[in-house]
Amino acid sequence: MSSTFWVIVAGVFLVLELVIPGLVTVWFGLAGIVMIFLAPLIRDVNVEFYVFAAISFVLLLLTRPIAKKYLYKNRKDDISFGNRTVGRETKISKILDEGIYEVALDDKMWRAISTDNLEVNEKVIITGITGNRLILEKKINKKQ
């Protein structure tokens, strides 16, 4: 393959990286740039492809953890959502089925599950998250 082919490959992958967020194709684009210079030195098309794949893999292994650390350092993820949510109080908005409820949290409606028998407008504590459902327990009012 010629260097022109690798210019096209690098360009396509780098444009895709702009369109698809999340560090998905940048490694292939960078490997394509390296292949622009290596292609004239390699005579076998299969070897070119394997070199391209190896360079992509090495770049992915070496740089992705560093890039993710800097690109996503201020991003709120599911773990921080769980940390902010567990222990909070809310109330039952609707009973959907036995053991399945709907609650409002941060101006959004959430499905929730509980082994307790709960009523509409009853105060509950969020004790965990499983998948996209909150886990609830009855709030027990303690006299102090």
N, C-alpha and C positions, 0 to 999 in steps of 0.2 A: 504494500500500500504506500501511497505517497504522502508527503507532508501536507499536501492540500486536503487529503481525506481527514487527517488528524486536526487540521484547522477547523474543518466543518464539525467534526465530533466535539471538539472543545467548545466551539461556539454554541452548539445545540445544548450541551449539558449546562453551560453557564447561563444561557437564557432560561432554561428550565428551572434553574436554581432561583432565578429572580421571580418566576411565576409560582413555584411550589416552595412555600416556606418550610424551614425546619432542617436545613443542612442535609438535603437528600441527594442531590446530584453534583454538588460542587467538587467532590473528590474525583469524579469521572472527568469533569472539565479540566481540573488541574493535571490529571494524568494525561489527558489529551494534549495539553500544552507541552508536557515533557516529551510526549511521543513525536511531536513536530520535529524535535531535534534528534531523537533517536531513530526515527524511521529510515533515514538515508543509510544508517549504519547496519540495519538488519535486513537480511535478504529474504527471509521466510515469513510469509503472511501469518502463519499460525504462531510463530515465535513472537511476532509483533503483538498479536492479540493477547498472548499470555503475559508478555511484558506489561502491556497496558493494564490487564487485570491485576497483576502483582503490584504495580505502582498505585493503583486505585485502592487496593486493600491496605497497603502500608500507610498511605496518606490517611485513610479512614481510621486505622488503629492509632496512629500517632497524634493526629490533630483533632479528632472529633471531641474527645473529653475536654481538651483545653478550650475549644471553640464553644462548646455547650456551657462551660463554666462562665465564660464572659458574656455570651449572648443571652443567657437565660437567668442571670443572677437576680434580677428584680421581678421575675415572673412568679405569679401565684400559681402553685400547682395543687393537686388533690391533697397532698400531705398537709400543706399549710391550711387548706380549707378544712380538713379534718381537725387540725389543731385549733382552729378558730371556732369550730362548730360544736365539738364534744363538750358537754357540760352546760350548754346554753339552754335556756328555758323558752318554750313556745307553747302554743295551745292547739288542740285538735280543731281543724276547720271543717272536716267532713269525714264520715266513716264510709269507706269504699267497699269493704268486705270484712269478714271476720279476721281480725288481726292486721288489717291493712287500712291505713288512714292517710289523710292529706293534711299537711300542716304548712303554714306560711313561715318562711325564714328569709330574711333580707329581701323582702318584697317579691319573693318567688315562691311558687307552690311546689312542695316536695311530697313524694310518696314516702310513707313511713310504715314501719312494722313494729309490733309490740306483742309480747306474750300477755301483757296486762289487758284487762277489759276496760277500754277507755270510752268516754262520752264526748260529744261535741262541746267545745269551749273548755274542756278540762285541761289544766296546766300539766305539762310533761317536761321531762329533761331528756335531752339528746345524749345517749350513752355511746353511740358509735355510728359507723357508716358501713354498709355492705353494698357493694356495687353502686347503684344510683339511689338507694333507699336509706333513709335515716332509721336508726334503731332508737326506740323510745321506751322510757319507763315513767310510770306515774310519779308526779311530784308529791312527795309526802310532806305536809306542813308540820314542822316540828315546833312545839312551844318551847321557848327558852326561858 
